């Protein structure tokens, strides 16, 4: 007699919190016993600065790092990773395919800032490729389906007692921004091959501008625990997913920091809290990155004159 089929695992319970106002103390998370925290940003487009909005400007790498330091100082035993989904570089180009004059200065500071701020993994999207081609790639830059010289498919990190594998995928983007020597494979096909090879407790996919492919990744590829998507999202989105995968979305321009707090049991993510925190003046800024941001502004202005 065949053994009875096992019941499907229960759906992952995910709560959401959106913190747009209030004191810093009101925006810090509860001590909830999380086993792993994923902080995530996206689509800074080469800027270490805020969004530049006339009212309550938000964002900046300095504030994202300042928030990370604050929660790590309070709960040093909770492993915390800082990830960027993609679009972190400026891809401003002329119609002939050449980068605009300010781009090298802007992106040089951006790469320096992400390294100085301690981003653990950078997903490479199609917007990042025009500048990265022909340069030394930042070591934590990854993509499973964007194939370029020296670009890793994934990155393995040890976080507390957990092994975390982080990879990324991107759409192809417009053809006029394609870079010679950099090929874009189908994201679902690339992950179908890669994910089974990842020996990790938690597998995270950073999905840049992948549109309908994102749903296929969540529904069709076993072994993916978290998908973090970026596609110029400006509103708080419902946390999506199924019994095996949590699917969250990053706010554009890095204006709102994502904080996904995960609980695991028996090697499986069982629940989470997806918090999104406005990075306004209430959030303490890392002093070193704030000074670097000012230096970036001066360098870009000099190249634009």
N, C-alpha and C positions, 0 to 999 in steps of 0.2 A: 504494500500500500504506500502510495506517495505520502511524504510528510505534508502536513497542512501548510498552506501558504502563510507566511508571516504577515501580520497586518502592516500597512504602510506606516512609516514613522509619523508622529504628529507634526502638524504644521508648526514652523518656527514662529514663536510669539515675538512680535516686534512692536514696541511702543515708540511713539514719536514725541519730541519736545522741540519747540521753536522758541528761541530766546532772542527777542528783538529789542527789548528795553530792560531797564533795571540795573541795579548795582552789579559789580563783578561777583560779589558773594551770591547773588541771586541767579547768576548764570553758570556757576560751577555745578558739576554733577553731584548727585547724591552718592554716598559711599555704598554702592550696590553689589559689591563682591564680583565685579567684572573680571573675567580671566584675560581679556585682551581688549585694548582700545585702539581703534583705527581713526586717526584724524585725517581729513581729506580736503584738498583744495583743487582748483582747476581753472584753466583759461585766463591766466594773468596776462598773457600776450606780451611778455617781456617786461612788465612793470612791477617794480618792488613797492610802488606807491599805492595809495588808496584809489578808489574809483574816480576821484576828482569831482564827485557830485557836489552841487552847490549847497545842498542841505544834508547834513549828517554823512559826510563821506565815510565809506566803509572799505574794509579790506586792508591789504598790505602784508607782506611776508613777516614784517617785524611783529605785528599783532598776532599772527598765527603762531609764531614761535613763542611769543610772550605768554599766550594762553597755554601752550603745551608745557612750558616750564612751570607755570602756576599749578596745573593739576598734577604734574610729576612731583613737585615739591610737597604737595599735600598728601599724595598717595604714591610714594616711591616704589612700592612693591607691585603696582599694577603696570604690566608692560604696555607701552604706548608707542605706536608707529605713526609717522607722518608721511602721507602719500600725496602725489599729485597725479590726477587722471590724465592730463595732457593739455596742450595748448598753452604751455607756460612760456613759450618764446614768441617774439614778434615775427610775423611772417610777411610784413608789408613789402610788396614787390611792385615793380613797374610792369606794364603790359609785356615788355620784352623778356620778362623772367628774371631780371636782376633785382637784388635787394635794394631797398631805399637806403639813402646815406646814413640815416640815424640808427639803422638796425644793428650793425655790429657793436656799436657802443652800448646800446640798450641791452642786447642779449648777453654781452660779456659780463655786465654787472649782474644780470639775472642769474646766470649760471653760478657766478661767485656767491650770490646771495643764497641760492638754494643749497649750495654746499656748506656755507657758513651757518645756515640755519638748521642744518642736520636733517633735510628731507631724506627719508630712508629709501624710497623708490620713486622714480619719475616715469610715468607712462609716456611714450612718445606717440603723439598724434600726427596727422598729416600736416598740421600747421607748423609743427616743430621741425620737420624734415628739411625744408629749404635752407635753414641756417645751419643745422647740424652736419649736413653733407660737407665733407672736407675739413671738419674740425675734430678735435679730440672729444669724444663723447664723455659726458659725465658718467662715472662708474655705475650709479644706480639706475641709469636709463634703460628701459626694457620695452620690447614689443614682440608678440608672438607672430604677428603677420606682416609687419613692416620690416623688410629684409634690407639692411644696409650694412656697410663695412663696420665691423666692430660692435654692432648692436646685439646685446644679449636678448634671449627670448624670455628670460625670467630671472628673478632674484630670490634667493633663499635666506631668510633671516631667522635668528633665534630670539624669541621674545619671552622672557621668563622661562618657563619650562616647555614652551610651545615652539614648534617649527612652523614657520609661515612662508608659503610660496606666493610671490606676487608676480603676475604677468600683466600684459596689456594688449589691447587690440585697437585698431582704428579703421575707419572707412578710408576709401581711396582719396576722397576729396576731389576738387576740380582738376581736370587733366592739365590745365595750364600751370598748376603748382607742383606737378610731378617732378622728381629730381632724377637725373640720369644716374643709374647704378643702384637706385632704391626701388624695389618692387613691393607691391602690396598684394598679399594673398587674401583669399576669402577668410574673414575672421572666425567664422564657425568651423570651417575645415581646419584651420590652423590650431584652434583650441582643442578640437576633437583628437588631434594627434598628440598635442603637448600635455594636456591635463592628466591623462593616465600615467605619465612618466614622473609626475611630481609627488615625491614621497614627503608629505607634509601633513601636519595636523589641521591646518587651515589653508585653503587655496583662495586667493583674492584675484579677481580680474578687474582691471581698470579699462573701461570701455569708452573710447572717445568718438563721438559723432557716429555711432554704429547703428542708430535708428532701429529698423525691424530686426536686425541681426541680434540685438541685445536680448530680445524675448526668446529667440532660438537658443542663445547661450544659456539662459536661465532654465529653460524647459527641456533642452535636449542633451546637455552635456553633464553627465554624472561627475560628482567630485568637486564641483565649484561651490564653495561655501558663501562667497560674497561677490556681488557685482556692483561696482561703483561707476555710474555712467555720467558723462558730461556732454552736453549738447546745447549750450547757451540757455540753460534753465534759469529763470528768474523768479519762479514761484516755488513754494514748498510743495513737493510732490508726495503723493501717497507712497508709502513703502510697499513695494511689490515683491513678487517671488512665489515660491511654492514650498513644498515640504522640505526641500533640501537646500535652497538658496535664498539669501537675502539680497534684494535689489534696491539700491538707494541711488539718489541723484545729487550731484554736486551743484552748488550755486555758481553761476558764471562770475568771472573776474575776481574770484577769490574773496568776494565781499562777505560771504557767510561761511564760517568754518563748519565742516561736517565732523561729527564725533559719534562714531558707531561703537557702542559698548557691548561686547559679546560675552555670553556665558556658554560654557561648554560642559558636556557631560558624556562620559564614555567615548571620548574622541569625536564628538559631534556637536556642532553649534546648535543649542537648544532654544536660546532666546537672545534678545538684544534690545537695546534702546538706541534709536537714531536721533541724535540731538543736532540741531543746527543753530549756531550762535553768530549773531551779527558782530562783525569785527569793527566796531565803532570806537570812539575815543575812550570808552569805559574800559576796554580791554588793554592791559599793559603791553607796551611795545618793547621788544628786545632792543636795547640801546645801540648795540653794534650794527644791527640791520637797519635801524632808523637812520644812522649816519651814512650807511652805504646807499640807502635810498636817496638821500640828498645828493651824494656824489654822482649817482646815476642821472639825476635830473640835470645837474650842471654839465655832465658829459654829453648828454643828448642835446641839450640846448646849444652847446658849442658846435655840434655837428650839423644842426639844423639851420644855423645862422647863414 
